[in-house]
Amino acid sequence: MRIRGESNWMKALDFGLCAVVACLAGPASASPAQEPYHLVPGSFTPGREPDGNSIFLDGPRGLILIDTGRHPEQQARLIAYARSVGKPIVAIVNTHWHLDHSGGNAEIKAAFPRAKLYASRAVEGALKGFLPRSRAEAERYLRSGGATPEQAADMRLDFAAMDAPQFLRPDVPITGSSRMTLAGRRLQVNLAPYAATEGDVWIYDPATHVVFAGDLVVPLVPFLDTACPEGWRRALARISATPFTMLVPGHGDPMTHTRFETWRRAYGRLLDCAASARSRDACVAEWKEDAAAFIPAGFKVDEMAAYYVDERLRAKPDERQRYCPGGAG
Ligand SMILES: [Zn+2]
């Protein structure tokens, strides 16, 4: 999601991994007529920043696209899918402003100019805080000459997205949770305030009992960089109370409700451990055990998990509360 010179993603990937796409890509798709949704899995390519999952929902008045990825290759796949079914994308939903989910908005709107963007207003704070801070860090890293050509290309992609903030800002802001009609299709659109970001959007489709959770659910470790940890815990409790049978996370494979509860329990225990007197290493070990089903073979998450315990969950109160109500943003 981020543009820092050395992201935690890179750290995980550098440890060596399974055939990345094979282990984290979604399952083979059924034929379009049978699908309650169409998943275009996000990418995890070694040495590159990731793309989040993108999902299409078919509506009477066109296609709804949830998240637009970061890389042009992902947007090309999305546009090709829409063309293949012969319907326009009329609604884009960003689950959150991280650029692996929203960086492709401009490309999608260029191909489908009538598409309206539905997102929370959290990007406004990000455009003033996190994104320029990350950009300054990335520019320093570029100047140092330490970036690989792939890292430099990813950073420039993110700079371009930041230079066109009109494509990150919603046409229709999501300011609360309500039933909405998108592309002629009724969906429960939910705002989780102060969770993985200042405003995460997650969707429940009552017709098919599927939740689209964005990065409120992810493999490896919860990405706490811009998170209010307790708000995130509350968002997971709300998702838990929803009568869904399948959940599509922001990255990785769709999961059943039971499997989601395993993730939610692991998340809660990580926060509880970090708030206790137990050692950092004990918290990391517990996470790895609790969340083993979400850590693909070949991935090592120790360094990422330790980073989040030390730098986010056990940071000084100001830093810990930075992305919570009243925080510095
Ligand atoms: Zn993401």
Residues whose N, C-alpha, C, O or C-beta is under 5 A from the ligand:
A	BS01	ZN	M1 G52 D100 D215 G250
